[in-house]
Amino acid sequence: MEILATLGIAEATPEVIELATECGCIVSDVGRLCFPKALIEDVLVKAANEYVVHSRNSAHADLHVGGYRVHYATSGEAVTIFELDSKTYRPSTLLDLYDACRLVDKLEYIHQFGQTVIPTEISDLDEHDFNVAYALVSGTEKPFEMTFNRAQNIKGAVKMFDMVLGGEGRFAEKPFCTFGGCPIVSPLRFAKENLDVLVESSRLGLINDIAIAPQAGATAPATLAGTLAQVTAEGLACLAIVNFINPGCPMSFAIWPFISDLRTGSFSGGSGEEALIIAAAVQIGKFYDLPTTVPSCMTDSKIPDAQAGYEKGISAVLAGLAGGNRILESAGMLGSLMGCSFEALVIDNDMLGMVQRVIRGIEVTEETLSVEVIKDVALGAGHYLGHAQTLDRMQSEFLYPKIADRAPPGVWEQEGSKDILERAHETAFEILSTHFPDHITPKADTNIRDRFPILLSRDAMKPSARCKKG
C-alpha cells in the first residue's frame, strides 16, 4: 500500500483521474495517480470476495470462484500452432481457436475455456473481437474467458450472448463469460486500451478478469519479494478503479508475476521460481480475501516432452494446493506461451485429473481407516483384491488416466510401442473429427451472422467439410 500511496500509477486516462480523485485519490506533482492507504482499505471492504461463472449446460459445473475452490482453465493467446507431424509452428487462425474450444469442450478436467490462440489472419480489431466471441460461444458450453481490443465492442458481445440464450438480458442473469485484459504496463503504468475495457466492463457489471504480468528482473525487481510487492500494488489499483465505478462488481485479483531468465531476458514460464511466485501470489489474494486468478502449467519447451511435463506438473500442483481459484494457462501451451498444441491439451487434461486428485486429498474417517476390513483380510483371504470395500472404493478413491500408459512393457510393445504424443494425437484426432457441437440454434446463428461480421463459415463447422488432424 505504501507504493500506491507514495508513488502511484502513471498514465491514467482523464476519465479515470476524474473518477478516482472524486473518490479520494491524489494526483502527484509528476502526474501519477496515488491511492491513500485508507482508501484502499475501504475498497477491500467493498470488493466482491466471490462470484459465479455459469455453464450453459448442466453437464458442466458452474465455476464458484472464491474461498479455496480450485478450477483449471486454458488461456494464452498464442500466435502459433504446433504441428506434430513436422514439428514446426505455423500462425494460428480463427479455425484453430474454434477447434481448440470444441476439443476442450470434451476434456473433463479443464473447467473453463480461455482464449488459447489469436486469429492472426484477422487484422481488423472489431472483427477480431466479435469473431473470437463467436468461436468461443459456438465451441463450448463450459464457462469461458476472452479479451477485447476495443471497449466499445463489449456491449456488442453481450448482445451476441443474449441472442444465443434467446432474449435480451439473459446473459446478465447467468453470465458464462469473464472479460479479460491487461490494464497495467509494468512497472506501474496504466495501459489505455485495456484500462478502457476495465472501465466499460465495470460499468456493465461484468466479471473483470484482468492479468497483470511483470517480469522479475525486467519490468519488476529481480527479487521475488519485490516483484510481489509491485504486482500487488498494480492489482490493488485496478481493484480500486473497478470499485470506484461499481462497488462490489466482481474482479479476479489476477496478479501474474512472471520470471525472466536473466541470461537472455526472456520470459521463463517453466522455471521453478515461477511455480513458487505464483503460489505466493495466490496467498496474497487469500490474505485480502479476494477471488484469485493465476497462471500455471507453463513450459519453455517447444514440444510436449519430458521438460514440458515436469515444468507444468510442478506449477500445476503448487498453484492448486495454494488454493488458486482459477488457474489459467493450464493446458495446451508451449514455448513460453508463444504456441499451442492440440496434443498438449489432451496430455495436460490427463495431468490435471491427477492434480485435482492430489488437491482432493485423503478422506480420513472411521470407515476409511478400515480397521475391521484389515481384520477380515488378515484372518481370511490375505489380500484385498476381492473385498467388497475394494470394489466399492475403486472409482471414488482412485483416478485412472486415459492417456498415460500403465501397461506392462510386453503389452505396450504388442500394442505398437506408442508414446504419449502418439496417443494424445489419436485422441485429439478422434474428438476433432467427430465433435462438431450445435451449441447455437440455427435461428440464433442466422441472426448473429446477420448482425456481426462472422468469418467462421458454416461449412468449416460441419463434420462433412473436413477432418482436422489435431
N, C-alpha and C positions, 0 to 999 in steps of 0.2 A: 504493500500500500504506500510505502514511502516513495517508491519510484513514480507511482501515479500522482501523488500529491506534490512532489517537488520537481519532477521532470516532465511528466505528462506524455501525451501522444501528439505528434506533429501531423500537419496536413489534413486536419478535419475540414469538411466542407462547410461553407457558410450556414447551410441549413442545420447541420449538426452542432456547430458552435452556438447558434442562436438557441436551439433546443436545450443544449447542455448547460449553458450559462443561466438560463431561466431556472434550471433545476439545482443550481448551486456550484457548477464548475467555474473555474477561473482560467482566463487566457493569460499566459505568462508574457513577459516583455518580449520574448522572441516568437510569440505566436503559437505556443504549444498549449494544448487543452489539458488542464490539470484537474484532477479529481480528488477533492479533500477526503481524508480518511473517513470522517463521519458520514459522508455522502455514500461511499462505497459500502459501509456497514449497513446503511439504510437500504441500499439496493439489494444486498444479500438477504435481508428480511423479506423483501417483496418478491424476490425471484422465485420462479417455479422450481420445485425440487423433484418433480417427476412429470412425465407426460406419456401419452399413448400414441403410437403409430399403428394404424389399423391395417388388417389384412382385408382383402376383398373376397376371401373365400375361407370358410370355417376350417378347411383342411390345413390352413396355415395359421399359426398363432399370431395374435396381436403382439406388438412389442410394448411392454410396460417398462418404460425407461426410468430408472431411479433405484435408490437403495443399493442392494448388492445383486440385482438381477443382471445376468450377463447374456448378451446377444452378439452374434458374429455376423458381419456383413462384408460384402465386397465394396470396392471403391478403387480409385487410382487415376482415372482419366489419362491412361497411357495413350501414346500416339502411334504405337506399333502392335502388331500381332505376330506371335511366334509360330512359324510353320515347322512342324516336327520333321516332315519328310526331307526338307532341305536344310534344316537347322539354320534358318535365316529369319530375319524380321522384315515385314512389309508394313506400309502405312495402314492404319486402322480405318474402317469405314462405318457408315451407319448400319449396314447389314451385319457387320461384326458385333456392334453393340446390341442389336436385336438378338443375334444368335447367342451371345453370352447371357443375355437376360433370360431367354427361354431355356437355356441349359441350367442356369441357377434355379429356375422355376421347379426343376425336378431334383435338386440336390438338397437333401433334407436337413443337413446340419448348417446350412447357410440361411440365416433368418431374415435377412434383408438384402435387396439388391441395390448396390450403389454403382454409379456410372463407372464401368471398368475402362472404357476407351473413349476417345474423342473421334467423331466422324470427320476425319481430316479433309475429306473432299468437299465439305460444306464451308464456304468462306463467309457467307452472309450470316451475321450474328443472330438475326431474328429467325432465319430459317434453322439455324443450329439449335436454338433454344426449343423451338416447337417440335422439331424432329426428334430431339433427344427425349422430350416428354412423351411423344407418341410411341417411340420404340420401347420405352420402359413400361408404359401403361398397357401396351399390346403384349409384351413378352412375359409378364408375370402378374400374378395376383397377390404375391407377397408384398409387404411394405417395401418402398424403395426410396432412394435419395437421389437428388440431382442438383446441379448447379446452374446458374443463369449468367449469361453475358450481359444482359440488359435488365434492369429493374422493371422497365415498362412491360416486359413480357410475362411477368409473374401472374398478373390478372388473367391474361390470355390462357396460360397453362391451367389455372384454376377453372376457367370456363371449360376447357377441354376435359378436365377430370369430372366436372359436373355433367357434361354430356355423356361420358362413359357410365356414370352412375344413374343417369336418367332424370335429372332435374336440377334446377338452379339451387345452390346452397347445400347440395348433398355432400360435397367434399368437405365443407366446413364442419358438418356434423360428425363425420368419421374420416379425418384426414389419413391418407395412406402414403403420403409422400412428405419427406423432410426437405427443406430448401437450404442448400449449402452455398459456400463461398469462402473466400479468404479476405476478410476485410482489413487485415493488417499486413503491411510490408515491414518486416523486421529489419532493423531494430526500431520499434516504437513509432511507426508511421501508419496512418490510415491509407488504404487503397481505395480511391474514389469510387470506381465502378462497383466493387463488391460492398463498399460501405452503403452505396445507394440501394443495393439488393437487400442488405440487412435492414435498412430503414423501411423499405417498402414491405418486406415480409412481416416486419413487426407491426406495422400499421394494419395489416390484414389479419393479424393474429395467427399467423402460420408458425410452424415449428422451425426455428432457426438452427441450422446445422453447420456452424462455422468450422473452419480449420485454420489454426494459426501455427505455422511451421518454421520457426527459426532454426538455423543450423549452428550447433555448438562449434565455436572456433571460427565461424564465418559471419553469420548475421546475429549471433548471440555469443556470450562469453565462452571461453574454452573450458571453464569449469562447469560440471553438470549442475551444481547448485546455482551458479549464476545464470545459466540458461533457464532453469526452472523459475528463478525469480523474475526474469524478464518476461517469459511467456505467460506467467501467471498474471502479471500486470497487464499485458496485452489482452488476455482473455477477460479479465475483470472490466477493462474499459469497454469491450464490446457488450458485455452483460449489462453494464450501466446504460449504454445507448438504447438497448432493447427495452429496458425497464423505464427509461425516461419517456419513451414513446408509448409503451403499452405495458403498464405494471403487471407482472405475472405472466407475460407472454413467454411460452416455452422456448428455451435455448439450451442446447447442449454446451456444457463447459468443455469445449473441444480444443484443448491445448495439445499441440502435436510437436513437441520438441524433437528435432532431428539431430543426427550425428554426422559430422564431417570426418572423412579420412584426411587428416591434416597433411599427409604426404602429397596429396593431389588437390585437396579442397573439394573433392566430390562427396556427394551425399552417400552415406553408407547405412541403408535401412536394415541390413542383416547383421549389424555389429552387436556384440554383447552389451555395449553401452546403450544402444537403442532400446533393447529389451528392458534394461534397468531403468532408464529415464522415463519410459512410458509407464511402467508400474508406479513410479513416483508421481507422475502427472495424475494418474487415477487417484492416488492417495490425497493429493492436494484437492481435487474435486470433492472427495469424500469429506475432507476437513471443512469445506464450505457448504456441505450438504446440497450439492448441485448434481444434476444428471451429467454423466461423463461420456464423452466420445473420444476415443484414441485410435491411432493406427497400430497395426501389429502384423505379424506373419509376413514381413517384408524380407526380401532377399536381394543380394547383389549378384547372384548367379544369373547367367543368361539362359539357362535351360533348367527344367525341373529335375535336378540331380541331387546327389547327396548333400552338397553345400546348401542348396535351396531347402532341403529337408531339415537340416539341423538349425539353420538360421531361422526359419519360420517356426519350427516347433518350440524353440526356447521362448520366443517372444509371445507366441500364442498362449502358452501356459501361464507365463508371468502376468500378462495383462488380464487373463481370466481370473486367476487366483487373487489378484489385487482387487477384483470386483468391478472392472470396467463395464459400464452399462451397454455401450455399443462399441464394438471393436471392429474397426474398418480396415480395409486393405487385406482382409483375412483370407482371401483365396484368389488364385489366378495370376497374381502379379509376379513379374520377373524383372531383372536388370535394373534394380534400384527404382522401380515404379515406371520405367520407361516402356515396358512391354507387358503384354497379357497373353496367356496361353489357355486354350480350352482344356488341354490335358491337365494343366496345373489346377484349374478349377475343380476337376474331378478328384485329383490326388488330395488337394487341400481340404476338400469336403470330407474325405475319409479321415484325414488327420484331425479335423475339427470335431468329428464324432468322438474320437479318443480324448481330445482335450476336454470336451464337455463332460465326458465320463469322469475324468480326473476332478473337475470342478465340483461335480455332484458329491464326491466324497464317499465315505463308508458309513452306512447306517448301522449304528450300534444300539441294539435293544436286547431285551432278554431273549426274544425269539432268535435274532440273528447271531447271538453269541453261541447258540446251538449246543448247549451242554447236553441236553437229552439226546440230540442226534448223534453227538460224539459217543455217548454211552452205547446207543443202539448199534452203531457201526463197529465200535471196538469189541463188543461182545458178540457180534454177529458176522456179517459178510466180510468185514475187514477192508472195505472200500466204499466210497460214497457214490459211485457212478450210477447205480440203480436206485438210490434212495429217493423217496418222494420229495424231500426238500430240494435235492439237486435238480430234479425235473421242474419243480415249481419255481425255482430261482434262476433257471437257465437263461431266461430272456430279460429279467429285470436286473439282475446283478452283474451281468456281463454284456459287453458290446462286441459285435462281430463285424470287422471291417469288410467292405465289399471289394476294395481294390488291392489292399495289402495281401501278400501271399503267405499262408501258414502251412502249406502242404509239405510233406517230406521231399527231399531233393529228388528222389526217384520219380515221384508223381509229377513234380514240376518239370522234369525232363520229358516225361511222356506227353505232357500237355503242351510241349513246344518251347520250353525254357524261356517263356516270355518275361520281360522285366516290367516294372511298374508303369513305365511310359507306354509300352505297347498295350497293356491292359487298360490304362486310362484313355488312350486313343480310341480303343474299341468301344468303351462306354460312352465317350463323348460323341462318337460317330452314331451309335445306336440312338441316343437321345435326340441329336440334331437332325437325324434323318426320319424321325417318327413323331416328335413332339412339336407340332405347329399349333399353338393354342388359339382358341377363339374367345379371348377374354373381353372382346368388344363386340357388341351385337352388330349385324350388318347395317342396320339403320343408323346407329350411333357412328359407325365408321364412315358411312357416306356423309353424314352431317359434319363430322370432323374434317374430312378431306375437302368439303366444300368451303369450310371456313378458314382452314390453315394450309400453308404451303407444304404439304406432306410429300416427301421424296421417296419414302419406302413403298415400293409398288406392291399391290396386292399379290401379283404373281410370285414375287420373291418370298411371300409369307405363306405359300402353299406347298404341301409336300410333293405335288406333281411337278413343281418347277425346278427343283434342284435337290441335291443330296450332299449336304455340307459334310466335309471330311473331318471337321474339328481342327 
